[in-house]
């Protein structure tokens, strides 16, 4: 059961909603309108670093000076 981000076309408020099924009607919590639109959400995934911890994939880091994402300038 994912949480989706929506915007209300009636009152222009953005909100999040836990959706149980694809056919569920989503109501705006501010005004009660069903004229809502699902927004594109950004996701972040973690990967195991092999030592019991987690790190972001190297391609998502802001460092271009190393290839592993583990140098001191990437942290």
PDB file of N, CA, C and O in Angstrom:
ATOM      1  N   UNK A   1       0.841  -1.180   0.000  1.00  0.00           N
ATOM      2  CA  UNK A   1       0.000   0.000   0.000  1.00  0.00           C
ATOM      3  C   UNK A   1       0.889   1.247   0.000  1.00  0.00           C
ATOM      4  O   UNK A   1       1.377   1.669   1.048  1.00  0.00           O
ATOM      5  N   UNK A   2       1.087   1.814  -1.146  1.00  0.00           N
ATOM      6  CA  UNK A   2       1.982   2.971  -1.249  1.00  0.00           C
ATOM      7  C   UNK A   2       1.316   4.276  -0.823  1.00  0.00           C
ATOM      8  O   UNK A   2       0.093   4.413  -0.818  1.00  0.00           O
ATOM      9  N   UNK A   3       2.163   5.211  -0.473  1.00  0.00           N
ATOM     10  CA  UNK A   3       1.715   6.576  -0.189  1.00  0.00           C
ATOM     11  C   UNK A   3       2.011   7.397  -1.433  1.00  0.00           C
ATOM     12  O   UNK A   3       3.146   7.437  -1.906  1.00  0.00           O
ATOM     13  N   UNK A   4       0.985   8.049  -1.958  1.00  0.00           N
ATOM     14  CA  UNK A   4       1.132   8.875  -3.152  1.00  0.00           C
ATOM     15  C   UNK A   4       0.972  10.348  -2.787  1.00  0.00           C
ATOM     16  O   UNK A   4       0.325  10.692  -1.798  1.00  0.00           O
ATOM     17  N   UNK A   5       1.568  11.198  -3.597  1.00  0.00           N
ATOM     18  CA  UNK A   5       1.412  12.643  -3.449  1.00  0.00           C
ATOM     19  C   UNK A   5       0.356  13.114  -4.442  1.00  0.00           C
ATOM     20  O   UNK A   5       0.338  12.687  -5.597  1.00  0.00           O
ATOM     21  N   UNK A   6      -0.514  13.993  -3.981  1.00  0.00           N
ATOM     22  CA  UNK A   6      -1.598  14.523  -4.811  1.00  0.00           C
ATOM     23  C   UNK A   6      -1.645  16.038  -4.697  1.00  0.00           C
ATOM     24  O   UNK A   6      -1.089  16.626  -3.770  1.00  0.00           O
ATOM     25  N   UNK A   7      -2.313  16.651  -5.650  1.00  0.00           N
ATOM     26  CA  UNK A   7      -2.650  18.064  -5.570  1.00  0.00           C
ATOM     27  C   UNK A   7      -4.147  18.178  -5.809  1.00  0.00           C
ATOM     28  O   UNK A   7      -4.713  17.438  -6.614  1.00  0.00           O
ATOM     29  N   UNK A   8      -4.778  19.095  -5.115  1.00  0.00           N
ATOM     30  CA  UNK A   8      -6.210  19.319  -5.265  1.00  0.00           C
ATOM     31  C   UNK A   8      -6.419  20.406  -6.322  1.00  0.00           C
ATOM     32  O   UNK A   8      -5.860  21.498  -6.231  1.00  0.00           O
ATOM     33  N   UNK A   9      -7.234  20.081  -7.319  1.00  0.00           N
ATOM     34  CA  UNK A   9      -7.502  21.058  -8.374  1.00  0.00           C
ATOM     35  C   UNK A   9      -8.488  22.126  -7.916  1.00  0.00           C
ATOM     36  O   UNK A   9      -8.592  23.176  -8.550  1.00  0.00           O
ATOM     37  N   UNK A  10      -9.210  21.881  -6.831  1.00  0.00           N
ATOM     38  CA  UNK A  10     -10.178  22.857  -6.333  1.00  0.00           C
ATOM     39  C   UNK A  10      -9.518  23.923  -5.451  1.00  0.00           C
ATOM     40  O   UNK A  10      -9.745  25.118  -5.639  1.00  0.00           O
ATOM     41  N   UNK A  11      -8.693  23.479  -4.483  1.00  0.00           N
ATOM     42  CA  UNK A  11      -8.093  24.447  -3.547  1.00  0.00           C
ATOM     43  C   UNK A  11      -6.576  24.571  -3.703  1.00  0.00           C
ATOM     44  O   UNK A  11      -5.950  25.378  -3.017  1.00  0.00           O
ATOM     45  N   UNK A  12      -5.973  23.769  -4.611  1.00  0.00           N
ATOM     46  CA  UNK A  12      -4.551  23.836  -4.946  1.00  0.00           C
ATOM     47  C   UNK A  12      -3.625  23.451  -3.793  1.00  0.00           C
ATOM     48  O   UNK A  12      -2.475  23.888  -3.756  1.00  0.00           O
ATOM     49  N   UNK A  13      -4.109  22.639  -2.853  1.00  0.00           N
ATOM     50  CA  UNK A  13      -3.271  22.141  -1.757  1.00  0.00           C
ATOM     51  C   UNK A  13      -2.618  20.832  -2.187  1.00  0.00           C
ATOM     52  O   UNK A  13      -3.245  20.023  -2.870  1.00  0.00           O
ATOM     53  N   UNK A  14      -1.356  20.617  -1.790  1.00  0.00           N
ATOM     54  CA  UNK A  14      -0.665  19.356  -2.015  1.00  0.00           C
ATOM     55  C   UNK A  14      -0.780  18.521  -0.740  1.00  0.00           C
ATOM     56  O   UNK A  14      -0.723  19.057   0.366  1.00  0.00           O
ATOM     57  N   UNK A  15      -0.943  17.198  -0.902  1.00  0.00           N
ATOM     58  CA  UNK A  15      -1.072  16.314   0.250  1.00  0.00           C
ATOM     59  C   UNK A  15      -0.638  14.912  -0.130  1.00  0.00           C
ATOM     60  O   UNK A  15      -0.487  14.594  -1.310  1.00  0.00           O
ATOM     61  N   UNK A  16      -0.436  14.068   0.887  1.00  0.00           N
ATOM     62  CA  UNK A  16      -0.079  12.672   0.697  1.00  0.00           C
ATOM     63  C   UNK A  16      -1.242  11.807   1.140  1.00  0.00           C
ATOM     64  O   UNK A  16      -1.979  12.160   2.061  1.00  0.00           O
ATOM     65  N   UNK A  17      -1.401  10.662   0.471  1.00  0.00           N
ATOM     66  CA  UNK A  17      -2.514   9.771   0.804  1.00  0.00           C
ATOM     67  C   UNK A  17      -2.064   8.316   0.669  1.00  0.00           C
ATOM     68  O   UNK A  17      -1.425   7.947  -0.316  1.00  0.00           O
ATOM     69  N   UNK A  18      -2.402   7.495   1.665  1.00  0.00           N
ATOM     70  CA  UNK A  18      -2.166   6.061   1.604  1.00  0.00           C
ATOM     71  C   UNK A  18      -3.269   5.456   0.758  1.00  0.00           C
ATOM     72  O   UNK A  18      -4.448   5.589   1.088  1.00  0.00           O
ATOM     73  N   UNK A  19      -2.900   4.790  -0.332  1.00  0.00           N
ATOM     74  CA  UNK A  19      -3.884   4.269  -1.281  1.00  0.00           C
ATOM     75  C   UNK A  19      -3.929   2.751  -1.170  1.00  0.00           C
ATOM     76  O   UNK A  19      -2.901   2.084  -1.290  1.00  0.00           O
ATOM     77  N   UNK A  20      -5.118   2.206  -0.941  1.00  0.00           N
ATOM     78  CA  UNK A  20      -5.287   0.771  -0.758  1.00  0.00           C
ATOM     79  C   UNK A  20      -5.522   0.043  -2.071  1.00  0.00           C
ATOM     80  O   UNK A  20      -5.133  -1.118  -2.194  1.00  0.00           O
ATOM     81  N   UNK A  21      -6.139   0.675  -3.047  1.00  0.00           N
ATOM     82  CA  UNK A  21      -6.415   0.038  -4.326  1.00  0.00           C
ATOM     83  C   UNK A  21      -6.373   1.048  -5.453  1.00  0.00           C
ATOM     84  O   UNK A  21      -6.456   2.254  -5.224  1.00  0.00           O
ATOM     85  N   UNK A  22      -6.244   0.547  -6.676  1.00  0.00           N
ATOM     86  CA  UNK A  22      -6.124   1.432  -7.833  1.00  0.00           C
ATOM     87  C   UNK A  22      -7.398   2.239  -8.077  1.00  0.00           C
ATOM     88  O   UNK A  22      -7.329   3.343  -8.618  1.00  0.00           O
ATOM     89  N   UNK A  23      -8.547   1.714  -7.691  1.00  0.00           N
ATOM     90  CA  UNK A  23      -9.806   2.395  -7.950  1.00  0.00           C
ATOM     91  C   UNK A  23     -10.286   3.292  -6.823  1.00  0.00           C
ATOM     92  O   UNK A  23     -11.388   3.835  -6.899  1.00  0.00           O
ATOM     93  N   UNK A  24      -9.486   3.458  -5.782  1.00  0.00           N
ATOM     94  CA  UNK A  24      -9.895   4.289  -4.648  1.00  0.00           C
ATOM     95  C   UNK A  24     -10.038   5.747  -5.058  1.00  0.00           C
ATOM     96  O   UNK A  24      -9.206   6.285  -5.788  1.00  0.00           O
ATOM     97  N   UNK A  25     -11.104   6.381  -4.580  1.00  0.00           N
ATOM     98  CA  UNK A  25     -11.306   7.811  -4.793  1.00  0.00           C
ATOM     99  C   UNK A  25     -10.546   8.561  -3.712  1.00  0.00           C
ATOM    100  O   UNK A  25     -10.699   8.271  -2.525  1.00  0.00           O
ATOM    101  N   UNK A  26      -9.730   9.522  -4.116  1.00  0.00           N
ATOM    102  CA  UNK A  26      -8.918  10.290  -3.173  1.00  0.00           C
ATOM    103  C   UNK A  26      -9.564  11.645  -2.967  1.00  0.00           C
ATOM    104  O   UNK A  26      -9.812  12.384  -3.920  1.00  0.00           O
ATOM    105  N   UNK A  27      -9.836  11.963  -1.696  1.00  0.00           N
ATOM    106  CA  UNK A  27     -10.440  13.255  -1.346  1.00  0.00           C
ATOM    107  C   UNK A  27      -9.387  14.163  -0.728  1.00  0.00           C
ATOM    108  O   UNK A  27      -8.518  13.713   0.018  1.00  0.00           O
ATOM    109  N   UNK A  28      -9.477  15.432  -1.046  1.00  0.00           N
ATOM    110  CA  UNK A  28      -8.591  16.435  -0.466  1.00  0.00           C
ATOM    111  C   UNK A  28      -8.922  16.590   1.017  1.00  0.00           C
ATOM    112  O   UNK A  28     -10.084  16.809   1.359  1.00  0.00           O
ATOM    113  N   UNK A  29      -7.934  16.484   1.906  1.00  0.00           N
ATOM    114  CA  UNK A  29      -8.201  16.649   3.334  1.00  0.00           C
ATOM    115  C   UNK A  29      -8.550  18.093   3.720  1.00  0.00           C
ATOM    116  O   UNK A  29      -9.149  18.319   4.772  1.00  0.00           O
ATOM    117  N   UNK A  30      -8.187  19.055   2.893  1.00  0.00           N
ATOM    118  CA  UNK A  30      -8.452  20.460   3.206  1.00  0.00           C
ATOM    119  C   UNK A  30      -9.881  20.877   2.847  1.00  0.00           C
ATOM    120  O   UNK A  30     -10.554  21.541   3.636  1.00  0.00           O
ATOM    121  N   UNK A  31     -10.348  20.479   1.638  1.00  0.00           N
ATOM    122  CA  UNK A  31     -11.661  20.955   1.193  1.00  0.00           C
ATOM    123  C   UNK A  31     -12.659  19.832   0.906  1.00  0.00           C
ATOM    124  O   UNK A  31     -13.848  20.093   0.727  1.00  0.00           O
ATOM    125  N   UNK A  32     -12.177  18.566   0.861  1.00  0.00           N
ATOM    126  CA  UNK A  32     -13.060  17.439   0.618  1.00  0.00           C
ATOM    127  C   UNK A  32     -13.356  17.160  -0.843  1.00  0.00           C
ATOM    128  O   UNK A  32     -14.134  16.255  -1.146  1.00  0.00           O
ATOM    129  N   UNK A  33     -12.770  17.897  -1.741  1.00  0.00           N
ATOM    130  CA  UNK A  33     -13.003  17.710  -3.169  1.00  0.00           C
ATOM    131  C   UNK A  33     -12.376  16.404  -3.648  1.00  0.00           C
ATOM    132  O   UNK A  33     -11.336  15.983  -3.141  1.00  0.00           O
ATOM    133  N   UNK A  34     -13.013  15.772  -4.623  1.00  0.00           N
ATOM    134  CA  UNK A  34     -12.449  14.579  -5.257  1.00  0.00           C
ATOM    135  C   UNK A  34     -11.744  14.935  -6.566  1.00  0.00           C
ATOM    136  O   UNK A  34     -11.314  14.042  -7.295  1.00  0.00           O
ATOM    137  N   UNK A  35     -11.624  16.193  -6.864  1.00  0.00           N
ATOM    138  CA  UNK A  35     -10.907  16.642  -8.060  1.00  0.00           C
ATOM    139  C   UNK A  35      -9.429  16.754  -7.720  1.00  0.00           C
ATOM    140  O   UNK A  35      -8.890  17.845  -7.532  1.00  0.00           O
ATOM    141  N   UNK A  36      -8.791  15.589  -7.649  1.00  0.00           N
ATOM    142  CA  UNK A  36      -7.385  15.528  -7.275  1.00  0.00           C
ATOM    143  C   UNK A  36      -6.574  14.930  -8.421  1.00  0.00           C
ATOM    144  O   UNK A  36      -7.104  14.234  -9.286  1.00  0.00           O
ATOM    145  N   UNK A  37      -5.282  15.220  -8.402  1.00  0.00           N
ATOM    146  CA  UNK A  37      -4.375  14.715  -9.429  1.00  0.00           C
ATOM    147  C   UNK A  37      -3.131  14.159  -8.756  1.00  0.00           C
ATOM    148  O   UNK A  37      -2.540  14.811  -7.895  1.00  0.00           O
ATOM    149  N   UNK A  38      -2.730  12.939  -9.152  1.00  0.00           N
ATOM    150  CA  UNK A  38      -1.540  12.317  -8.602  1.00  0.00           C
ATOM    151  C   UNK A  38      -0.314  13.039  -9.148  1.00  0.00           C
ATOM    152  O   UNK A  38      -0.237  13.326 -10.343  1.00  0.00           O
ATOM    153  N   UNK A  39       0.643  13.331  -8.270  1.00  0.00           N
ATOM    154  CA  UNK A  39       1.877  14.012  -8.657  1.00  0.00           C
ATOM    155  C   UNK A  39       2.996  13.003  -8.860  1.00  0.00           C
ATOM    156  O   UNK A  39       2.949  11.896  -8.322  1.00  0.00           O
ATOM    157  N   UNK A  40       3.978  13.378  -9.618  1.00  0.00           N
ATOM    158  CA  UNK A  40       5.174  12.555  -9.790  1.00  0.00           C
ATOM    159  C   UNK A  40       6.017  12.690  -8.540  1.00  0.00           C
ATOM    160  O   UNK A  40       6.324  13.803  -8.113  1.00  0.00           O
ATOM    161  N   UNK A  41       6.391  11.572  -7.952  1.00  0.00           N
ATOM    162  CA  UNK A  41       7.174  11.574  -6.723  1.00  0.00           C
ATOM    163  C   UNK A  41       8.611  11.179  -6.993  1.00  0.00           C
ATOM    164  O   UNK A  41       8.909  10.494  -7.971  1.00  0.00           O
ATOM    165  N   UNK A  42       9.485  11.612  -6.127  1.00  0.00           N
ATOM    166  CA  UNK A  42      10.893  11.256  -6.204  1.00  0.00           C
ATOM    167  C   UNK A  42      11.154  10.146  -5.196  1.00  0.00           C
ATOM    168  O   UNK A  42      10.650  10.195  -4.074  1.00  0.00           O
ATOM    169  N   UNK A  43      11.931   9.153  -5.584  1.00  0.00           N
ATOM    170  CA  UNK A  43      12.257   8.039  -4.702  1.00  0.00           C
ATOM    171  C   UNK A  43      13.746   8.016  -4.417  1.00  0.00           C
ATOM    172  O   UNK A  43      14.558   8.480  -5.217  1.00  0.00           O
ATOM    173  N   UNK A  44      14.084   7.471  -3.272  1.00  0.00           N
ATOM    174  CA  UNK A  44      15.480   7.298  -2.908  1.00  0.00           C
ATOM    175  C   UNK A  44      15.649   5.866  -2.421  1.00  0.00           C
ATOM    176  O   UNK A  44      14.931   5.426  -1.523  1.00  0.00           O
ATOM    177  N   UNK A  45      16.584   5.146  -3.000  1.00  0.00           N
ATOM    178  CA  UNK A  45      16.824   3.772  -2.619  1.00  0.00           C
ATOM    179  C   UNK A  45      18.214   3.642  -2.020  1.00  0.00           C
ATOM    180  O   UNK A  45      19.164   4.274  -2.482  1.00  0.00           O
ATOM    181  N   UNK A  46      18.325   2.818  -0.989  1.00  0.00           N
ATOM    182  CA  UNK A  46      19.611   2.555  -0.372  1.00  0.00           C
ATOM    183  C   UNK A  46      20.111   1.192  -0.824  1.00  0.00           C
ATOM    184  O   UNK A  46      19.324   0.295  -1.125  1.00  0.00           O
ATOM    185  N   UNK A  47      21.424   1.052  -0.866  1.00  0.00           N
ATOM    186  CA  UNK A  47      22.024  -0.244  -1.180  1.00  0.00           C
ATOM    187  C   UNK A  47      22.940  -0.637  -0.033  1.00  0.00           C
ATOM    188  O   UNK A  47      23.510   0.224   0.636  1.00  0.00           O
ATOM    189  N   UNK A  48      23.078  -1.919   0.192  1.00  0.00           N
ATOM    190  CA  UNK A  48      23.947  -2.412   1.247  1.00  0.00           C
ATOM    191  C   UNK A  48      25.397  -2.174   0.863  1.00  0.00           C
ATOM    192  O   UNK A  48      25.767  -2.332  -0.300  1.00  0.00           O
ATOM    193  N   UNK A  49      26.221  -1.796   1.836  1.00  0.00           N
ATOM    194  CA  UNK A  49      27.643  -1.574   1.544  1.00  0.00           C
ATOM    195  C   UNK A  49      28.477  -2.822   1.828  1.00  0.00           C
ATOM    196  O   UNK A  49      29.705  -2.767   1.752  1.00  0.00           O
ATOM    197  N   UNK A  50      27.828  -3.958   2.157  1.00  0.00           N
ATOM    198  CA  UNK A  50      28.526  -5.198   2.423  1.00  0.00           C
ATOM    199  C   UNK A  50      29.083  -5.306   3.830  1.00  0.00           C
ATOM    200  O   UNK A  50      29.647  -6.341   4.183  1.00  0.00           O
ATOM    201  N   UNK A  51      28.941  -4.258   4.651  1.00  0.00           N
ATOM    202  CA  UNK A  51      29.461  -4.256   6.017  1.00  0.00           C
ATOM    203  C   UNK A  51      28.348  -4.019   7.025  1.00  0.00           C
ATOM    204  O   UNK A  51      28.609  -3.582   8.146  1.00  0.00           O
ATOM    205  N   UNK A  52      27.120  -4.300   6.642  1.00  0.00           N
ATOM    206  CA  UNK A  52      26.001  -4.130   7.563  1.00  0.00           C
ATOM    207  C   UNK A  52      25.404  -2.733   7.537  1.00  0.00           C
ATOM    208  O   UNK A  52      24.385  -2.490   8.185  1.00  0.00           O
ATOM    209  N   UNK A  53      26.007  -1.820   6.811  1.00  0.00           N
ATOM    210  CA  UNK A  53      25.498  -0.457   6.704  1.00  0.00           C
ATOM    211  C   UNK A  53      24.891  -0.219   5.342  1.00  0.00           C
ATOM    212  O   UNK A  53      24.754  -1.143   4.541  1.00  0.00           O
ATOM    213  N   UNK A  54      24.537   0.987   5.090  1.00  0.00           N
ATOM    214  CA  UNK A  54      23.935   1.335   3.814  1.00  0.00           C
ATOM    215  C   UNK A  54      24.618   2.554   3.230  1.00  0.00           C
ATOM    216  O   UNK A  54      25.131   3.407   3.955  1.00  0.00           O
ATOM    217  N   UNK A  55      24.618   2.623   1.905  1.00  0.00           N
ATOM    218  CA  UNK A  55      25.163   3.785   1.215  1.00  0.00           C
ATOM    219  C   UNK A  55      24.330   4.038  -0.019  1.00  0.00           C
ATOM    220  O   UNK A  55      23.649   3.137  -0.509  1.00  0.00           O
ATOM    221  N   UNK A  56      24.377   5.234  -0.514  1.00  0.00           N
ATOM    222  CA  UNK A  56      23.689   5.553  -1.753  1.00  0.00           C
ATOM    223  C   UNK A  56      24.515   5.038  -2.915  1.00  0.00           C
ATOM    224  O   UNK A  56      25.741   4.987  -2.820  1.00  0.00           O
ATOM    225  N   UNK A  57      23.869   4.653  -4.015  1.00  0.00           N
ATOM    226  CA  UNK A  57      24.632   4.220  -5.187  1.00  0.00           C
ATOM    227  C   UNK A  57      25.593   5.309  -5.639  1.00  0.00           C
ATOM    228  O   UNK A  57      25.287   6.494  -5.509  1.00  0.00           O
ATOM    229  N   UNK A  58      26.746   4.925  -6.165  1.00  0.00           N
ATOM    230  CA  UNK A  58      27.777   5.884  -6.564  1.00  0.00           C
ATOM    231  C   UNK A  58      27.266   6.863  -7.603  1.00  0.00           C
ATOM    232  O   UNK A  58      27.677   8.023  -7.600  1.00  0.00           O
ATOM    233  N   UNK A  59      26.385   6.433  -8.487  1.00  0.00           N
ATOM    234  CA  UNK A  59      25.895   7.315  -9.543  1.00  0.00           C
ATOM    235  C   UNK A  59      25.015   8.431  -9.008  1.00  0.00           C
ATOM    236  O   UNK A  59      24.826   9.445  -9.680  1.00  0.00           O
ATOM    237  N   UNK A  60      24.468   8.258  -7.792  1.00  0.00           N
ATOM    238  CA  UNK A  60      23.595   9.295  -7.256  1.00  0.00           C
ATOM    239  C   UNK A  60      24.356  10.320  -6.432  1.00  0.00           C
ATOM    240  O   UNK A  60      23.791  11.346  -6.052  1.00  0.00           O
ATOM    241  N   UNK A  61      25.636  10.060  -6.146  1.00  0.00           N
ATOM    242  CA  UNK A  61      26.413  10.996  -5.357  1.00  0.00           C
ATOM    243  C   UNK A  61      26.795  12.224  -6.163  1.00  0.00           C
ATOM    244  O   UNK A  61      26.773  12.205  -7.393  1.00  0.00           O
ATOM    245  N   UNK A  62      27.140  13.280  -5.467  1.00  0.00           N
ATOM    246  CA  UNK A  62      27.508  14.500  -6.147  1.00  0.00           C
ATOM    247  C   UNK A  62      28.984  14.583  -6.482  1.00  0.00           C
ATOM    248  O   UNK A  62      29.455  15.607  -6.977  1.00  0.00           O
ATOM    249  N   UNK A  63      29.724  13.502  -6.211  1.00  0.00           N
ATOM    250  CA  UNK A  63      31.168  13.516  -6.407  1.00  0.00           C
ATOM    251  C   UNK A  63      31.531  12.946  -7.750  1.00  0.00           C
ATOM    252  O   UNK A  63      31.076  11.857  -8.102  1.00  0.00           O
ATOM    253  N   UNK A  64      32.339  13.653  -8.510  1.00  0.00           N
ATOM    254  CA  UNK A  64      32.810  13.123  -9.779  1.00  0.00           C
ATOM    255  C   UNK A  64      34.287  12.763  -9.703  1.00  0.00           C
ATOM    256  O   UNK A  64      34.884  12.370 -10.706  1.00  0.00           O
ATOM    257  N   UNK A  65      34.880  12.897  -8.516  1.00  0.00           N
ATOM    258  CA  UNK A  65      36.302  12.649  -8.359  1.00  0.00           C
ATOM    259  C   UNK A  65      36.659  11.210  -8.075  1.00  0.00           C
ATOM    260  O   UNK A  65      37.840  10.863  -8.098  1.00  0.00           O
ATOM    261  N   UNK A  66      35.686  10.359  -7.808  1.00  0.00           N
ATOM    262  CA  UNK A  66      35.967   8.954  -7.555  1.00  0.00           C
ATOM    263  C   UNK A  66      34.882   8.103  -8.203  1.00  0.00           C
ATOM    264  O   UNK A  66      33.846   8.617  -8.624  1.00  0.00           O
ATOM    265  N   UNK A  67      35.125   6.822  -8.279  1.00  0.00           N
ATOM    266  CA  UNK A  67      34.137   5.956  -8.918  1.00  0.00           C
ATOM    267  C   UNK A  67      33.331   5.166  -7.913  1.00  0.00           C
ATOM    268  O   UNK A  67      32.295   4.610  -8.277  1.00  0.00           O
ATOM    269  N   UNK A  68      33.749   5.091  -6.688  1.00  0.00           N
ATOM    270  CA  UNK A  68      33.066   4.244  -5.703  1.00  0.00           C
ATOM    271  C   UNK A  68      32.085   4.976  -4.834  1.00  0.00           C
ATOM    272  O   UNK A  68      31.252   4.341  -4.187  1.00  0.00           O
ATOM    273  N   UNK A  69      32.148   6.284  -4.791  1.00  0.00           N
ATOM    274  CA  UNK A  69      31.246   7.043  -3.932  1.00  0.00           C
ATOM    275  C   UNK A  69      31.630   6.995  -2.467  1.00  0.00           C
ATOM    276  O   UNK A  69      30.838   7.392  -1.613  1.00  0.00           O
ATOM    277  N   UNK A  70      32.846   6.510  -2.149  1.00  0.00           N
ATOM    278  CA  UNK A  70      33.240   6.373  -0.757  1.00  0.00           C
ATOM    279  C   UNK A  70      34.389   7.291  -0.351  1.00  0.00           C
ATOM    280  O   UNK A  70      34.897   7.166   0.764  1.00  0.00           O
ATOM    281  N   UNK A  71      34.809   8.196  -1.206  1.00  0.00           N
ATOM    282  CA  UNK A  71      35.906   9.090  -0.843  1.00  0.00           C
ATOM    283  C   UNK A  71      35.412  10.176   0.107  1.00  0.00           C
ATOM    284  O   UNK A  71      34.205  10.380   0.233  1.00  0.00           O
ATOM    285  N   UNK A  72      36.303  10.857   0.758  1.00  0.00           N
ATOM    286  CA  UNK A  72      35.915  11.845   1.775  1.00  0.00           C
ATOM    287  C   UNK A  72      35.141  13.012   1.177  1.00  0.00           C
ATOM    288  O   UNK A  72      34.361  13.647   1.887  1.00  0.00           O
ATOM    289  N   UNK A  73      35.330  13.314  -0.101  1.00  0.00           N
ATOM    290  CA  UNK A  73      34.611  14.439  -0.694  1.00  0.00           C
ATOM    291  C   UNK A  73      33.181  14.073  -1.052  1.00  0.00           C
ATOM    292  O   UNK A  73      32.366  14.958  -1.313  1.00  0.00           O
ATOM    293  N   UNK A  74      32.855  12.763  -1.068  1.00  0.00           N
ATOM    294  CA  UNK A  74      31.489  12.333  -1.396  1.00  0.00           C
ATOM    295  C   UNK A  74      30.584  12.326  -0.179  1.00  0.00           C
ATOM    296  O   UNK A  74      29.364  12.277  -0.331  1.00  0.00           O
ATOM    297  N   UNK A  75      31.133  12.374   1.010  1.00  0.00           N
ATOM    298  CA  UNK A  75      30.331  12.226   2.230  1.00  0.00           C
ATOM    299  C   UNK A  75      29.763  13.508   2.710  1.00  0.00           C
ATOM    300  O   UNK A  75      29.068  13.534   3.726  1.00  0.00           O
TER     301      UNK A  75
END
